Amino acid sequence: MAVAADGARLPELASVYWRPLASDRSLVRAGRLWTLSTVAHTVPFIATAVVLGWAKPVTLPVSLILLAHAWIIPELYAARGAGVVRSRARQDSGAEHVALGLLGDLVGHDARELHASTGLVLERGRLGVWLLGEAGALLVRPAGRRVHCYCVKTTDKALPSSDRVAHLLLALREDERGFATVANLAFAGARWRVRRRVPEQAREALDAAVAVARGH
């Protein structure tokens, strides 16, 4: 992802011209669509399990399998969304140390400490609170109840990890709505469901983002 010039939209928007520019309303709609999709996938399993268990108790094992499917399907979606912030092992090289220093210059003290322990950078935006990794981002919506998971990468895969994070951070700061439009939405759902699936070290960053989103 390239960085837009001051006041301009991200150039990558041209490659996704069919997508409406992200806004608070579009994010609310996307969250509702994910909820409806989850309901459509799970309710038939639950309904069938209840009917079978009530009509023929002998089919109780089948009902339990159906209920397990109803639980597993949303968990798989959440796992895919949480996977966007899984980081690769950092290279212990001079380039990585320089990139880490440059990233540190872009953020405040608290954000630097959070990145050091979690690999994610916290950034407040108009759409919510962002957590940026090297190949993806989490957007914690206002009130902290819902999280949108985005897959987004830099155009240069050879960049050190911290450089990739810094590149995404600059793109987000230049054009938040464009950033949310270009990035591919991998999951949108309840915070508790995402938190269960993110890497353990990322939970600290997610908790911090939720606290900021709630105004704590």
N, C-alpha and C positions, 0 to 999 in steps of 0.2 A: 504494500500500500504506500503510495506516494503522499507527500505532505502538500496540502493546498497552500497557495499564496494567501497573503493577508486578505480577508474579506471574500475569498473565493471558495467555491465548492471543491470537494475532492475530485480529481480527474477521473477516478475509478467509477464515479457515478454514471459516466457515459456507457460503461459496460453493463450496467443494470438499469437501463433506461425505463424498463417496464415497471420497476418498483416505485411506488409513491414515496416521497420523502418522509422519513420517519418523523413522528411527532408523538406527543403525549397520547393523543387519541388513537393513533395507529398502534401504539404499544399496548394500550388497554384492549383494543380489538384483537391483537395477536394473542394476548394472554387468554382472552375468552375463547378464542378458537382452539387453543391448545387444551383448555379445560373441556370443551365440547368434544374434541377428538378423544381425549382420555375417557370421558363418559361413554362415548360410542363404542370404544373398545372393551370396556370393562362391564358395563351394565348387562349385556347379553350373557356373559359368563355367570354373573351373580344371579340373574333372573333364572337361568336354566338350572343352576345349582339349587336354588330355593325350591323350584317346582319339582325337581327330581327327588330331593330330600323329603318333601312333603308327600308326594304321590307314592313313592316307593322307597321306604327307608333302607331297603337292601342296596340301593344305589348310592348310599352315603359316601363310600370311597370316591365314586365318580364326582359327587358334588364337591368334595374337598379338593380334588384335582382342579375342578373348574374355578373354585375360589382362589386357589393358588395362582392360576393363570391371571385372574383379575388383579391380583396384587403385583405379580411379576412384571406385567406389561408396562405400567407406569414407572416402575423402578428401572426398567431397561432404558426408557426414554430419559429419565433423570440421569442415569449413569452416562449416557451419551452426551448430555449437556454438560455435566460436571467435567467430562474428559477434556473440554477445551482449555482448561487451566492446568493440565498436567504438563510439567516442565521436563525438558530433557536435562541430562547431566551437564553441568557447566564445565567448560574447558578451563583448566587452570593455566591460562596463557596471559601474555602481556596484553593482547588485544582485548581480552575479557576484562582485565583490570582497568584498562583505559575506558572501556565502554561503561563499566560500572561507575567510574568517577563522573563521566559525562551525564549519566542518568541521575546520579546523586545531585548534580547541579540544577536539575530541572524540578526537583521536588523538595519539600520541606523535611525537617528533621524526623518528624513522626513517620512520614511516608518512607523515608530511607530505612528506618529501623524495621518497619513492617516488611519492606521488600527484602531486607537481609534475612529475615526469619521465615518468610513465606514464599518469596519469589514473585510476589504480586505487588503492583503499585495501585494505591487508592487515589482516586481522582473524583472530586465532586463535579457534577454536571447539572444541566437544566432538566435532563430526563431522569436523573437519579444519581446514585453513587456507583462509580465504575471500579472494577478491579481488573487491571490489565496484566496479562501474562505474555509470554513470548509468541503464542500462537492462538490466543483467544482472550475473551473478556467476559466478565459477569457484570450485569447491570442490576443493581438492587434498586427496585422501584421505591418511591416515597412510601413511608410507613414500614418498609422493610419486610412486607409479607410475601411479595412475589419477586422472583429472580429470573431474568432473561439471560440465557447463555449463548454467546456468539463465537463462531469460529471465524477468525480473521488473521491473516498472515502478512508479513512484509514481502515485497517483491524479490528481495535478495536473501536467499536462504543461507548464504555464507556468512551473514552478519553474526557477531557474537550475541549471546542471549540477551544481555543488557541493552545492546544496540537495538535489537528487535523490539524490546519493550519500550525503549525511548522513542522509536519511530512511531509506534502505535499511539503513544501518549501525545506526541506532537500532532498527529493526524486528528486525534480526538479533540484536542484543544482548538484546532483550527476550524473544525466543522463537525460538531457532535452529531447533528442530525444526519449529515452525510455518512459519517462513520457507522451509525446504527443502520443506515440503509444498505451500505455496501456489505457489511458483515453478514454472514449467513447465520440465521437463527437456528440453533440446534435444539433448544428446549426453552419453554417458559412455564414456570410452575411455582409451587409453594416453596418457600425458603427452606423449610425443614426437610423437604424431599431432596433438594439440591445439596444441603449441608451433609446429609448422610453419605453422599456419593463423591464429594470432592476429596482430593488427597488430604490426609490428616493435617499437614502443615498449612493448607489453604483455609482451614476452618477458622483459624485465628483472624485471617484477613476478612473472611466473610462476616464474622461476628463484628469486627470493627466497622465494616461498611454498613451493616444493619443498624448499629448504634448511631452512626452519622445520619443515616436516612431517617431515623426516628427523632433526630434532633437532640440526642443525648450528648 
